[in-house]
Amino acid sequence: NYFVEMLFSFLTIPLGAARRLTMDNSSSKGINNLYNSISSLGDGKYLKSEETKAMLLSPKLAANYLRVTDLLPIYDKSIGQGSFLKEQATFIVSDDLELTVSPSLSTISKFNTLGVPVGDIEVVEVSIGEQEALLILKAALSSTSTLTDCLSTFRKAKLWT
């Protein structure tokens, strides 16, 4: 459930923090331009304070939002449990980050809809650290094939377990 908690946590990250964490200069020109504009307004003339600038460019979230993204440096401190899931379960995460609880008929139906023979499905375990979490976040913001984009990078880095 750690991976699913991490994916859910991406929805709690302010855009300014996501931009700063991924240093994304390509996928979202509007957010990138806004971020850079705020950076250049740091002379004290237009923004209320340096704290305002920091809040916009490097926002922090309260610890009660999340434990999992201890991997991502945007939370004040860690708490002991996941924040989103009530109990342990097994999930299937599709390439476009659609989640289904497994095993279920909806899982098999999803594979059939995609034209994927059940025999072609491969279970992969990957070690997720800060670098991998950032790659997944960046791909999630700009791609409809998030896992393929990231897993090919992980494979090259030999992060398979």
C-alpha positions in Angstrom: 0.0 0.0 0.0 3.0 2.3 0.3 3.1 2.9 -3.4 -0.6 3.7 -3.6 -0.3 6.0 -0.5 2.5 7.8 -2.4 0.4 8.2 -5.5 -2.5 9.5 -3.5 -0.2 12.0 -1.8 0.7 13.6 -5.1 -2.8 15.1 -5.1 -2.0 17.0 -1.9 1.2 18.6 -3.2 0.8 22.3 -4.1 1.8 23.1 -7.7 4.6 25.4 -6.6 6.1 22.5 -4.6 5.6 20.0 -7.5 7.3 22.5 -9.9 10.2 23.0 -7.5 10.6 19.3 -6.7 10.6 18.2 -10.4 12.5 21.2 -11.7 10.2 20.8 -14.6 10.9 23.2 -17.4 9.1 21.4 -20.1 5.7 20.0 -19.4 3.7 22.9 -18.0 4.9 26.2 -19.5 2.2 28.2 -17.6 3.2 26.9 -14.2 6.9 27.2 -15.1 6.4 30.9 -16.2 4.4 31.7 -13.1 7.0 30.1 -10.8 9.9 31.9 -12.5 7.9 35.2 -12.3 7.5 34.9 -8.6 11.2 34.1 -8.3 12.1 37.3 -10.0 9.7 39.4 -7.8 11.8 38.6 -4.8 13.2 42.1 -4.4 10.7 43.1 -1.7 9.0 45.7 -3.9 5.9 43.7 -5.0 5.5 40.6 -2.7 4.5 41.2 0.9 7.6 39.5 2.3 10.3 36.9 1.8 8.0 34.5 3.7 5.3 35.1 1.1 7.8 34.3 -1.6 8.9 31.1 0.2 5.3 30.1 0.8 4.6 30.3 -3.0 7.9 28.8 -4.3 8.6 26.2 -1.6 5.3 25.5 0.2 5.3 23.1 3.1 2.4 20.8 4.1 1.4 19.9 7.7 2.6 16.4 8.7 -1.0 15.1 9.1 -1.4 15.2 5.3 1.1 12.4 4.7 3.7 10.0 5.9 4.7 8.4 2.6 6.3 11.4 1.0 8.9 11.5 3.6 10.5 10.7 0.3 9.7 14.3 -0.9 11.1 17.2 1.1 7.8 19.2 1.5 6.4 18.0 4.7 7.2 19.5 8.1 7.7 16.1 9.8 6.8 12.4 9.5 3.8 10.7 11.2 3.7 7.0 11.8 0.9 5.8 9.5 -0.3 6.2 5.9 -2.9 8.9 5.5 -5.3 7.7 2.9 -6.0 4.0 3.1 -8.0 2.3 5.9 -6.6 -1.1 5.6 -4.1 -3.3 3.8 -5.2 -4.3 0.3 -3.6 -5.2 -3.0 -4.0 -2.8 -5.9 -3.3 -2.9 -9.6 -2.0 0.4 -10.9 -2.3 0.9 -14.7 0.1 2.8 -16.8 -2.0 5.9 -16.7 -2.3 5.6 -12.8 -5.8 4.2 -12.7 -6.1 2.1 -9.6 -8.3 -1.0 -9.0 -8.4 -3.3 -6.0 -7.0 -6.8 -6.9 -8.2 -9.4 -7.5 -11.5 -8.3 -8.8 -13.7 -8.7 -11.9 -13.1 -5.1 -12.7 -9.4 -5.8 -13.0 -9.9 -8.6 -15.5 -12.5 -6.4 -17.3 -9.9 -3.5 -17.4 -7.3 -5.8 -19.1 -9.9 -7.1 -21.5 -10.9 -3.5 -22.4 -7.2 -2.7 -23.1 -6.8 -5.9 -25.2 -4.2 -7.2 -22.8 -4.1 -11.0 -22.5 -3.9 -11.9 -18.8 -0.9 -14.2 -19.6 1.0 -11.1 -20.8 0.8 -9.4 -17.4 4.1 -9.0 -15.5 4.4 -8.3 -11.8 7.3 -6.0 -11.1 8.7 -4.9 -7.8 10.6 -1.7 -7.8 12.5 0.1 -4.9 11.1 3.6 -4.6 13.2 6.3 -3.0 13.2 10.1 -3.3 14.7 10.1 -6.9 12.1 7.5 -8.1 9.2 9.3 -6.4 10.2 12.6 -8.1 10.4 10.8 -11.5 6.9 9.4 -10.9 5.6 12.8 -9.9 7.1 14.5 -12.9 5.7 11.8 -15.3 2.3 12.0 -13.6 2.1 15.7 -14.3 2.9 15.4 -18.0 2.3 11.9 -19.3 -0.5 9.4 -19.9 2.0 6.6 -19.7 3.5 7.4 -16.3 4.6 3.9 -15.3 6.1 3.0 -18.7 8.1 6.3 -18.7 9.4 5.6 -15.2 9.9 1.9 -15.3 12.1 2.2 -18.4 14.2 4.7 -16.4 14.2 2.4 -13.4 15.2 -0.6 -15.5 18.2 1.3 -16.9 19.2 2.2 -13.4 18.8 -1.4 -12.3 16.3 -0.6 -9.6 14.4 -3.9 -10.1 14.1 -6.1 -7.0 
